[in-house]
Amino acid sequence: MVIAESLVYTIEEAAELLKIGRSGAYEAARRGDIPVLRIGRRWLVPRVALDKMLADAGKDAEVAG
């Protein structure tokens, strides 16, 4: 379950929001496609960074189209 007010998402929550699988989300995080904070063994996706990533992707699509 994704909590909309959360400042960070787990990789699983980010995957759910992005409509991708868990392993695909971890691979995207390793490549740097999904912004993550690593705290110990935990991988967290900051909400503002994810929002910015999606907004920037939308801008690129508008320019290309």
All heavy atoms as a GROMACS GRO file, in nm:
protein
  494
    1MET      N    1   0.084  -0.118   0.000
    1MET     CA    2   0.000   0.000   0.000
    1MET      C    3   0.089   0.125   0.000
    1MET      O    4   0.181   0.137   0.078
    1MET     CB    5  -0.088  -0.001   0.124
    1MET     CG    6  -0.182   0.116   0.129
    1MET     SD    7  -0.301   0.095   0.262
    1MET     CE    8  -0.256   0.229   0.364
    2VAL      N    9   0.058   0.216  -0.088
    2VAL     CA   10   0.136   0.339  -0.099
    2VAL      C   11   0.070   0.449  -0.017
    2VAL      O   12  -0.050   0.472  -0.026
    2VAL     CB   13   0.147   0.383  -0.246
    2VAL    CG1   14   0.216   0.516  -0.258
    2VAL    CG2   15   0.219   0.277  -0.327
    3ILE      N   16   0.150   0.515   0.066
    3ILE     CA   17   0.100   0.627   0.146
    3ILE      C   18   0.137   0.755   0.073
    3ILE      O   19   0.254   0.789   0.060
    3ILE     CB   20   0.160   0.624   0.288
    3ILE    CG1   21   0.124   0.492   0.356
    3ILE    CG2   22   0.113   0.744   0.369
    3ILE    CD1   23   0.196   0.469   0.486
    4ALA      N   24   0.038   0.828   0.023
    4ALA     CA   25   0.062   0.946  -0.061
    4ALA      C   26   0.138   1.055   0.012
    4ALA      O   27   0.212   1.130  -0.049
    4ALA     CB   28  -0.071   0.998  -0.113
    5GLU      N   29   0.122   1.068   0.143
    5GLU     CA   30   0.185   1.176   0.218
    5GLU      C   31   0.329   1.144   0.258
    5GLU      O   32   0.397   1.228   0.315
    5GLU     CB   33   0.103   1.210   0.344
    5GLU     CG   34  -0.034   1.264   0.312
    5GLU     CD   35  -0.135   1.154   0.283
    5GLU    OE1   36  -0.119   1.040   0.333
    5GLU    OE2   37  -0.229   1.179   0.208
    6SER      N   38   0.376   1.026   0.231
    6SER     CA   39   0.509   0.986   0.272
    6SER      C   40   0.616   1.067   0.198
    6SER      O   41   0.600   1.101   0.081
    6SER     CB   42   0.528   0.837   0.241
    6SER     OG   43   0.655   0.796   0.279
    7LEU      N   44   0.724   1.098   0.267
    7LEU     CA   45   0.836   1.171   0.205
    7LEU      C   46   0.922   1.080   0.119
    7LEU      O   47   0.988   1.126   0.027
    7LEU     CB   48   0.922   1.238   0.312
    7LEU     CG   49   0.856   1.348   0.393
    7LEU    CD1   50   0.951   1.399   0.500
    7LEU    CD2   51   0.813   1.462   0.302
    8VAL      N   52   0.922   0.951   0.150
    8VAL     CA   53   0.999   0.854   0.073
    8VAL      C   54   0.913   0.730   0.049
    8VAL      O   55   0.820   0.701   0.124
    8VAL     CB   56   1.129   0.812   0.145
    8VAL    CG1   57   1.225   0.929   0.157
    8VAL    CG2   58   1.102   0.751   0.280
    9TYR      N   59   0.946   0.660  -0.058
    9TYR     CA   60   0.881   0.534  -0.090
    9TYR      C   61   0.985   0.423  -0.085
    9TYR      O   62   1.103   0.447  -0.113
    9TYR     CB   63   0.822   0.536  -0.232
    9TYR     CG   64   0.720   0.644  -0.255
    9TYR    CD1   65   0.741   0.742  -0.351
    9TYR    CD2   66   0.601   0.646  -0.184
    9TYR    CE1   67   0.647   0.840  -0.375
    9TYR    CE2   68   0.506   0.744  -0.207
    9TYR     CZ   69   0.530   0.841  -0.302
    9TYR     OH   70   0.436   0.938  -0.326
   10THR      N   71   0.942   0.302  -0.055
   10THR     CA   72   1.030   0.188  -0.072
   10THR      C   73   1.039   0.160  -0.222
   10THR      O   74   0.959   0.212  -0.302
   10THR     CB   75   0.974   0.063  -0.001
   10THR    OG1   76   0.849   0.027  -0.062
   10THR    CG2   77   0.957   0.087   0.148
   11ILE      N   78   1.133   0.078  -0.261
   11ILE     CA   79   1.143   0.040  -0.402
   11ILE      C   80   1.014  -0.027  -0.448
   11ILE      O   81   0.965  -0.002  -0.557
   11ILE     CB   82   1.264  -0.054  -0.425
   11ILE    CG1   83   1.394   0.022  -0.408
   11ILE    CG2   84   1.257  -0.118  -0.562
   11ILE    CD1   85   1.430   0.117  -0.519
   12GLU      N   86   0.955  -0.109  -0.361
   12GLU     CA   87   0.832  -0.178  -0.396
   12GLU      C   88   0.717  -0.080  -0.418
   12GLU      O   89   0.638  -0.095  -0.511
   12GLU     CB   90   0.794  -0.280  -0.287
   12GLU     CG   91   0.887  -0.399  -0.278
   12GLU     CD   92   1.014  -0.373  -0.197
   12GLU    OE1   93   1.031  -0.262  -0.140
   12GLU    OE2   94   1.098  -0.464  -0.191
   13GLU      N   95   0.708   0.022  -0.332
   13GLU     CA   96   0.604   0.123  -0.347
   13GLU      C   97   0.625   0.205  -0.474
   13GLU      O   98   0.530   0.233  -0.548
   13GLU     CB   99   0.600   0.216  -0.225
   13GLU     CG  100   0.550   0.148  -0.099
   13GLU     CD  101   0.572   0.231   0.026
   13GLU    OE1  102   0.661   0.318   0.028
   13GLU    OE2  103   0.497   0.208   0.124
   14ALA      N  104   0.750   0.240  -0.503
   14ALA     CA  105   0.780   0.315  -0.625
   14ALA      C  106   0.747   0.230  -0.747
   14ALA      O  107   0.691   0.281  -0.845
   14ALA     CB  108   0.927   0.356  -0.628
   15ALA      N  109   0.778   0.102  -0.742
   15ALA     CA  110   0.745   0.012  -0.852
   15ALA      C  111   0.595   0.008  -0.876
   15ALA      O  112   0.548   0.014  -0.990
   15ALA     CB  113   0.797  -0.129  -0.823
   16GLU      N  114   0.518   0.003  -0.768
   16GLU     CA  115   0.372   0.002  -0.779
   16GLU      C  116   0.322   0.131  -0.844
   16GLU      O  117   0.238   0.128  -0.933
   16GLU     CB  118   0.311  -0.016  -0.641
   16GLU     CG  119   0.160  -0.028  -0.640
   16GLU     CD  120   0.107  -0.046  -0.499
   16GLU    OE1  121   0.173  -0.109  -0.415
   16GLU    OE2  122  -0.004   0.007  -0.473
   17LEU      N  123   0.377   0.243  -0.801
   17LEU     CA  124   0.338   0.372  -0.859
   17LEU      C  125   0.373   0.381  -1.007
   17LEU      O  126   0.298   0.438  -1.086
   17LEU     CB  127   0.406   0.487  -0.784
   17LEU     CG  128   0.354   0.517  -0.645
   17LEU    CD1  129   0.450   0.611  -0.572
   17LEU    CD2  130   0.216   0.578  -0.652
   18LEU      N  131   0.488   0.326  -1.044
   18LEU     CA  132   0.536   0.333  -1.182
   18LEU      C  133   0.480   0.221  -1.270
   18LEU      O  134   0.508   0.217  -1.390
   18LEU     CB  135   0.689   0.329  -1.184
   18LEU     CG  136   0.758   0.448  -1.119
   18LEU    CD1  137   0.907   0.421  -1.104
   18LEU    CD2  138   0.733   0.575  -1.199
   19LYS      N  139   0.405   0.131  -1.209
   19LYS     CA  140   0.346   0.016  -1.280
   19LYS      C  141   0.453  -0.073  -1.343
   19LYS      O  142   0.441  -0.117  -1.457
   19LYS     CB  143   0.248   0.063  -1.389
   19LYS     CG  144   0.142   0.159  -1.343
   19LYS     CD  145   0.046   0.092  -1.249
   19LYS     CE  146  -0.072   0.185  -1.223
   19LYS     NZ  147  -0.110   0.193  -1.087
   20ILE      N  148   0.560  -0.098  -1.265
   20ILE     CA  149   0.665  -0.189  -1.308
   20ILE      C  150   0.686  -0.291  -1.197
   20ILE      O  151   0.640  -0.273  -1.085
   20ILE     CB  152   0.798  -0.116  -1.340
   20ILE    CG1  153   0.854  -0.043  -1.217
   20ILE    CG2  154   0.779  -0.020  -1.456
   20ILE    CD1  155   0.990   0.022  -1.240
   21GLY      N  156   0.758  -0.396  -1.228
   21GLY     CA  157   0.783  -0.500  -1.131
   21GLY      C  158   0.892  -0.461  -1.033
   21GLY      O  159   0.971  -0.370  -1.055
   22ARG      N  160   0.898  -0.536  -0.923
   22ARG     CA  161   0.994  -0.510  -0.817
   22ARG      C  162   1.137  -0.524  -0.868
   22ARG      O  163   1.221  -0.438  -0.844
   22ARG     CB  164   0.967  -0.608  -0.702
   22ARG     CG  165   1.063  -0.599  -0.588
   22ARG     CD  166   1.028  -0.706  -0.482
   22ARG     NE  167   1.128  -0.709  -0.379
   22ARG     CZ  168   1.238  -0.783  -0.382
   22ARG    NH1  169   1.260  -0.862  -0.485
   22ARG    NH2  170   1.324  -0.780  -0.284
   23SER      N  171   1.167  -0.632  -0.938
   23SER     CA  172   1.304  -0.653  -0.986
   23SER      C  173   1.341  -0.548  -1.090
   23SER      O  174   1.456  -0.501  -1.093
   23SER     CB  175   1.323  -0.794  -1.041
   23SER     OG  176   1.237  -0.816  -1.150
   24GLY      N  177   1.246  -0.507  -1.173
   24GLY     CA  178   1.272  -0.400  -1.270
   24GLY      C  179   1.301  -0.268  -1.202
   24GLY      O  180   1.384  -0.190  -1.248
   25ALA      N  181   1.233  -0.243  -1.091
   25ALA     CA  182   1.256  -0.120  -1.016
   25ALA      C  183   1.395  -0.120  -0.953
   25ALA      O  184   1.464  -0.018  -0.956
   25ALA     CB  185   1.149  -0.102  -0.909
   26TYR      N  186   1.436  -0.235  -0.897
   26TYR     CA  187   1.571  -0.242  -0.840
   26TYR      C  188   1.676  -0.223  -0.949
   26TYR      O  189   1.776  -0.155  -0.929
   26TYR     CB  190   1.593  -0.374  -0.766
   26TYR     CG  191   1.548  -0.370  -0.623
   26TYR    CD1  192   1.428  -0.429  -0.584
   26TYR    CD2  193   1.624  -0.306  -0.526
   26TYR    CE1  194   1.385  -0.425  -0.452
   26TYR    CE2  195   1.582  -0.302  -0.394
   26TYR     CZ  196   1.463  -0.360  -0.358
   26TYR     OH  197   1.421  -0.354  -0.227
   27GLU      N  198   1.654  -0.283  -1.065
   27GLU     CA  199   1.750  -0.267  -1.175
   27GLU      C  200   1.755  -0.122  -1.222
   27GLU      O  201   1.863  -0.068  -1.247
   27GLU     CB  202   1.712  -0.360  -1.292
   27GLU     CG  203   1.809  -0.355  -1.407
   27GLU     CD  204   1.951  -0.393  -1.368
   27GLU    OE1  205   1.969  -0.480  -1.281
   27GLU    OE2  206   2.045  -0.335  -1.425
   28ALA      N  207   1.641  -0.056  -1.233
   28ALA     CA  208   1.638   0.085  -1.272
   28ALA      C  209   1.708   0.172  -1.168
   28ALA      O  210   1.779   0.267  -1.204
   28ALA     CB  211   1.493   0.131  -1.290
   29ALA      N  212   1.694   0.138  -1.042
   29ALA     CA  213   1.763   0.212  -0.935
   29ALA      C  214   1.914   0.192  -0.946
   29ALA      O  215   1.990   0.288  -0.930
   29ALA     CB  216   1.712   0.167  -0.798
   30ARG      N  217   1.957   0.069  -0.975
   30ARG     CA  218   2.101   0.044  -0.991
   30ARG      C  219   2.159   0.123  -1.108
   30ARG      O  220   2.271   0.172  -1.101
   30ARG     CB  221   2.126  -0.106  -1.015
   30ARG     CG  222   2.119  -0.188  -0.891
   30ARG     CD  223   2.159  -0.334  -0.918
   30ARG     NE  224   2.107  -0.418  -0.814
   30ARG     CZ  225   1.991  -0.484  -0.819
   30ARG    NH1  226   1.915  -0.476  -0.927
   30ARG    NH2  227   1.951  -0.557  -0.719
   31ARG      N  228   2.082   0.135  -1.216
   31ARG     CA  229   2.127   0.211  -1.334
   31ARG      C  230   2.121   0.361  -1.312
   31ARG      O  231   2.177   0.437  -1.389
   31ARG     CB  232   2.039   0.178  -1.454
   31ARG     CG  233   2.061   0.044  -1.518
   31ARG     CD  234   1.990   0.036  -1.652
   31ARG     NE  235   1.852   0.080  -1.646
   31ARG     CZ  236   1.745   0.000  -1.640
   31ARG    NH1  237   1.761  -0.130  -1.637
   31ARG    NH2  238   1.624   0.049  -1.636
   32GLY      N  239   2.047   0.404  -1.210
   32GLY     CA  240   2.031   0.547  -1.186
   32GLY      C  241   1.908   0.605  -1.252
   32GLY      O  242   1.888   0.726  -1.251
   33ASP      N  243   1.824   0.520  -1.310
   33ASP     CA  244   1.701   0.567  -1.374
   33ASP      C  245   1.597   0.610  -1.272
   33ASP      O  246   1.516   0.698  -1.299
   33ASP     CB  247   1.641   0.458  -1.464
   33ASP     CG  248   1.732   0.423  -1.581
   33ASP    OD1  249   1.817   0.508  -1.617
   33ASP    OD2  250   1.717   0.313  -1.636
   34ILE      N  251   1.597   0.548  -1.156
   34ILE     CA  252   1.509   0.586  -1.046
   34ILE      C  253   1.598   0.644  -0.936
   34ILE      O  254   1.695   0.580  -0.896
   34ILE     CB  255   1.430   0.466  -0.990
   34ILE    CG1  256   1.334   0.412  -1.096
   34ILE    CG2  257   1.353   0.505  -0.864
   34ILE    CD1  258   1.260   0.287  -1.053
   35PRO      N  259   1.570   0.767  -0.890
   35PRO     CA  260   1.654   0.828  -0.786
   35PRO      C  261   1.633   0.757  -0.652
   35PRO      O  262   1.519   0.735  -0.610
   35PRO     CB  263   1.603   0.971  -0.780
   35PRO     CG  264   1.463   0.965  -0.831
   35PRO     CD  265   1.459   0.853  -0.931
   36VAL      N  266   1.743   0.719  -0.588
   36VAL     CA  267   1.732   0.649  -0.459
   36VAL      C  268   1.828   0.706  -0.357
   36VAL      O  269   1.933   0.762  -0.391
   36VAL     CB  270   1.758   0.497  -0.473
   36VAL    CG1  271   1.651   0.429  -0.554
   36VAL    CG2  272   1.894   0.469  -0.528
   37LEU      N  273   1.790   0.691  -0.232
   37LEU     CA  274   1.877   0.714  -0.117
   37LEU      C  275   1.907   0.577  -0.060
   37LEU      O  276   1.816   0.497  -0.041
   37LEU     CB  277   1.805   0.795  -0.009
   37LEU     CG  278   1.768   0.938  -0.038
   37LEU    CD1  279   1.681   0.991   0.074
   37LEU    CD2  280   1.893   1.022  -0.052
   38ARG      N  281   2.032   0.551  -0.033
   38ARG     CA  282   2.067   0.424   0.032
   38ARG      C  283   2.104   0.455   0.174
   38ARG      O  284   2.197   0.529   0.200
   38ARG     CB  285   2.179   0.356  -0.042
   38ARG     CG  286   2.131   0.311  -0.181
   38ARG     CD  287   2.218   0.211  -0.244
   38ARG     NE  288   2.226   0.091  -0.163
   38ARG     CZ  289   2.304  -0.010  -0.193
   38ARG    NH1  290   2.379  -0.007  -0.300
   38ARG    NH2  291   2.308  -0.116  -0.116
   39ILE      N  292   2.028   0.399   0.266
   39ILE     CA  293   2.054   0.414   0.408
   39ILE      C  294   2.073   0.273   0.462
   39ILE      O  295   1.976   0.198   0.476
   39ILE     CB  296   1.938   0.488   0.479
   39ILE    CG1  297   1.919   0.626   0.417
   39ILE    CG2  298   1.963   0.495   0.629
   39ILE    CD1  299   1.800   0.702   0.469
   40GLY      N  300   2.198   0.241   0.486
   40GLY     CA  301   2.228   0.103   0.524
   40GLY      C  302   2.193   0.012   0.409
   40GLY      O  303   2.235   0.035   0.296
   41ARG      N  304   2.112  -0.087   0.436
   41ARG     CA  305   2.068  -0.180   0.331
   41ARG      C  306   1.938  -0.137   0.266
   41ARG      O  307   1.894  -0.200   0.170
   41ARG     CB  308   2.052  -0.319   0.391
   41ARG     CG  309   2.185  -0.374   0.444
   41ARG     CD  310   2.172  -0.515   0.487
   41ARG     NE  311   2.145  -0.595   0.367
   41ARG     CZ  312   2.118  -0.724   0.367
   41ARG    NH1  313   2.114  -0.788   0.480
   41ARG    NH2  314   2.094  -0.789   0.256
   42ARG      N  315   1.879  -0.030   0.318
   42ARG     CA  316   1.750   0.015   0.264
   42ARG      C  317   1.768   0.105   0.145
   42ARG      O  318   1.857   0.190   0.143
   42ARG     CB  319   1.672   0.090   0.372
   42ARG     CG  320   1.646   0.000   0.490
   42ARG     CD  321   1.519   0.023   0.560
   42ARG     NE  322   1.410   0.057   0.472
   42ARG     CZ  323   1.292   0.094   0.514
   42ARG    NH1  324   1.269   0.102   0.642
   42ARG    NH2  325   1.196   0.124   0.430
   43TRP      N  326   1.685   0.088   0.045
   43TRP     CA  327   1.681   0.174  -0.072
   43TRP      C  328   1.550   0.250  -0.066
   43TRP      O  329   1.443   0.189  -0.066
   43TRP     CB  330   1.685   0.092  -0.200
   43TRP     CG  331   1.810   0.017  -0.226
   43TRP    CD1  332   1.884  -0.052  -0.136
   43TRP    CD2  333   1.874   0.001  -0.351
   43TRP    NE1  334   1.991  -0.109  -0.198
   43TRP    CE2  335   1.987  -0.079  -0.330
   43TRP    CE3  336   1.846   0.045  -0.480
   43TRP    CZ2  337   2.073  -0.115  -0.434
   43TRP    CZ3  338   1.931   0.009  -0.582
   43TRP    CH2  339   2.044  -0.069  -0.559
   44LEU      N  340   1.559   0.382  -0.057
   44LEU     CA  341   1.440   0.464  -0.047
   44LEU      C  342   1.434   0.562  -0.164
   44LEU      O  343   1.537   0.615  -0.206
   44LEU     CB  344   1.439   0.541   0.085
   44LEU     CG  345   1.441   0.453   0.211
   44LEU    CD1  346   1.461   0.539   0.334
   44LEU    CD2  347   1.313   0.372   0.221
   45VAL      N  348   1.315   0.585  -0.215
   45VAL     CA  349   1.295   0.675  -0.328
   45VAL      C  350   1.228   0.801  -0.275
   45VAL      O  351   1.112   0.796  -0.230
   45VAL     CB  352   1.206   0.609  -0.436
   45VAL    CG1  353   1.187   0.702  -0.554
   45VAL    CG2  354   1.266   0.476  -0.480
   46PRO      N  355   1.297   0.916  -0.276
   46PRO     CA  356   1.235   1.039  -0.229
   46PRO      C  357   1.118   1.080  -0.320
   46PRO      O  358   1.130   1.076  -0.443
   46PRO     CB  359   1.347   1.143  -0.240
   46PRO     CG  360   1.473   1.063  -0.247
   46PRO     CD  361   1.437   0.934  -0.312
   47ARG      N  362   1.006   1.114  -0.259
   47ARG     CA  363   0.887   1.151  -0.335
   47ARG      C  364   0.914   1.268  -0.429
   47ARG      O  365   0.877   1.264  -0.546
   47ARG     CB  366   0.771   1.185  -0.241
   47ARG     CG  367   0.642   1.217  -0.316
   47ARG     CD  368   0.533   1.259  -0.223
   47ARG     NE  369   0.568   1.391  -0.169
   47ARG     CZ  370   0.525   1.439  -0.055
   47ARG    NH1  371   0.446   1.368   0.021
   47ARG    NH2  372   0.560   1.557  -0.014
   48VAL      N  373   0.982   1.373  -0.381
   48VAL     CA  374   1.006   1.490  -0.466
   48VAL      C  375   1.096   1.454  -0.584
   48VAL      O  376   1.076   1.505  -0.694
   48VAL     CB  377   1.062   1.610  -0.386
   48VAL    CG1  378   0.961   1.661  -0.287
   48VAL    CG2  379   1.191   1.576  -0.319
   49ALA      N  380   1.194   1.367  -0.564
   49ALA     CA  381   1.282   1.326  -0.674
   49ALA      C  382   1.206   1.244  -0.778
   49ALA      O  383   1.226   1.260  -0.898
   49ALA     CB  384   1.400   1.248  -0.620
   50LEU      N  385   1.116   1.156  -0.731
   50LEU     CA  386   1.036   1.078  -0.824
   50LEU      C  387   0.941   1.167  -0.902
   50LEU      O  388   0.927   1.153  -1.024
   50LEU     CB  389   0.957   0.971  -0.747
   50LEU     CG  390   0.881   0.869  -0.831
   50LEU    CD1  391   0.976   0.788  -0.917
   50LEU    CD2  392   0.800   0.778  -0.741
   51ASP      N  393   0.877   1.262  -0.834
   51ASP     CA  394   0.789   1.358  -0.902
   51ASP      C  395   0.865   1.438  -1.007
   51ASP      O  396   0.816   1.458  -1.119
   51ASP     CB  397   0.724   1.454  -0.801
   51ASP     CG  398   0.623   1.385  -0.711
   51ASP    OD1  399   0.580   1.272  -0.742
   51ASP    OD2  400   0.588   1.446  -0.608
   52LYS      N  401   0.984   1.484  -0.972
   52LYS     CA  402   1.066   1.562  -1.066
   52LYS      C  403   1.106   1.476  -1.186
   52LYS      O  404   1.102   1.520  -1.300
   52LYS     CB  405   1.190   1.618  -0.997
   52LYS     CG  406   1.275   1.703  -1.089
   52LYS     CD  407   1.394   1.760  -1.015
   52LYS     CE  408   1.486   1.845  -1.099
   52LYS     NZ  409   1.486   1.833  -1.240
   53MET      N  410   1.146   1.352  -1.160
   53MET     CA  411   1.185   1.261  -1.268
   53MET      C  412   1.071   1.243  -1.367
   53MET      O  413   1.090   1.251  -1.488
   53MET     CB  414   1.225   1.125  -1.209
   53MET     CG  415   1.266   1.022  -1.313
   53MET     SD  416   1.273   0.855  -1.245
   53MET     CE  417   1.099   0.811  -1.254
   54LEU      N  418   0.950   1.224  -1.315
   54LEU     CA  419   0.834   1.205  -1.402
   54LEU      C  420   0.797   1.332  -1.477
   54LEU      O  421   0.762   1.329  -1.594
   54LEU     CB  422   0.716   1.153  -1.321
   54LEU     CG  423   0.734   1.013  -1.262
   54LEU    CD1  424   0.620   0.979  -1.169
   54LEU    CD2  425   0.748   0.911  -1.372
   55ALA      N  426   0.807   1.448  -1.411
   55ALA     CA  427   0.778   1.575  -1.475
   55ALA      C  428   0.878   1.602  -1.586
   55ALA      O  429   0.839   1.646  -1.695
   55ALA     CB  430   0.780   1.688  -1.372
   56ASP      N  431   1.005   1.576  -1.561
   56ASP     CA  432   1.108   1.596  -1.663
   56ASP      C  433   1.088   1.501  -1.781
   56ASP      O  434   1.110   1.539  -1.895
   56ASP     CB  435   1.247   1.578  -1.603
   56ASP     CG  436   1.285   1.690  -1.507
   56ASP    OD1  437   1.214   1.792  -1.502
   56ASP    OD2  438   1.386   1.673  -1.435
   57ALA      N  439   1.047   1.378  -1.755
   57ALA     CA  440   1.021   1.282  -1.861
   57ALA      C  441   0.906   1.331  -1.949
   57ALA      O  442   0.908   1.316  -2.070
   57ALA     CB  443   0.991   1.145  -1.804
   58GLY      N  444   0.806   1.392  -1.887
   58GLY     CA  445   0.694   1.446  -1.964
   58GLY      C  446   0.736   1.561  -2.053
   58GLY      O  447   0.690   1.574  -2.165
   59LYS      N  448   0.830   1.643  -2.007
   59LYS     CA  449   0.881   1.754  -2.087
   59LYS      C  450   0.957   1.701  -2.208
   59LYS      O  451   0.943   1.753  -2.318
   59LYS     CB  452   0.973   1.843  -2.004
   59LYS     CG  453   0.901   1.924  -1.899
   59LYS     CD  454   1.001   2.003  -1.816
   59LYS     CE  455   0.933   2.062  -1.696
   59LYS     NZ  456   1.029   2.127  -1.605
   60ASP      N  457   1.037   1.597  -2.189
   60ASP     CA  458   1.112   1.537  -2.300
   60ASP      C  459   1.017   1.481  -2.405
   60ASP      O  460   1.043   1.492  -2.524
   60ASP     CB  461   1.205   1.426  -2.250
   60ASP     CG  462   1.318   1.481  -2.162
   60ASP    OD1  463   1.344   1.602  -2.168
   60ASP    OD2  464   1.378   1.400  -2.089
   61ALA      N  465   0.907   1.421  -2.361
   61ALA     CA  466   0.810   1.365  -2.455
   61ALA      C  467   0.743   1.474  -2.536
   61ALA      O  468   0.717   1.458  -2.655
   61ALA     CB  469   0.706   1.282  -2.378
   62GLU      N  470   0.716   1.590  -2.474
   62GLU     CA  471   0.653   1.701  -2.545
   62GLU      C  472   0.745   1.757  -2.653
   62GLU      O  473   0.702   1.789  -2.762
   62GLU     CB  474   0.614   1.812  -2.447
   62GLU     CG  475   0.500   1.776  -2.356
   62GLU     CD  476   0.473   1.883  -2.251
   62GLU    OE1  477   0.527   1.995  -2.264
   62GLU    OE2  478   0.398   1.853  -2.157
   63VAL      N  479   0.874   1.766  -2.622
   63VAL     CA  480   0.971   1.820  -2.716
   63VAL      C  481   0.987   1.724  -2.834
   63VAL      O  482   0.994   1.765  -2.949
   63VAL     CB  483   1.108   1.845  -2.647
   63VAL    CG1  484   1.216   1.879  -2.748
   63VAL    CG2  485   1.093   1.955  -2.543
   64ALA      N  486   0.990   1.595  -2.805
   64ALA     CA  487   1.008   1.494  -2.910
   64ALA      C  488   0.886   1.484  -3.001
   64ALA      O  489   0.896   1.452  -3.117
   64ALA     CB  490   1.039   1.358  -2.849
   65GLY      N  491   0.769   1.511  -2.946
   65GLY     CA  492   0.644   1.491  -3.019
   65GLY      C  493   0.608   1.608  -3.095
   65GLY      O  494   0.593   1.651  -3.197
   0.00000   0.00000   0.00000
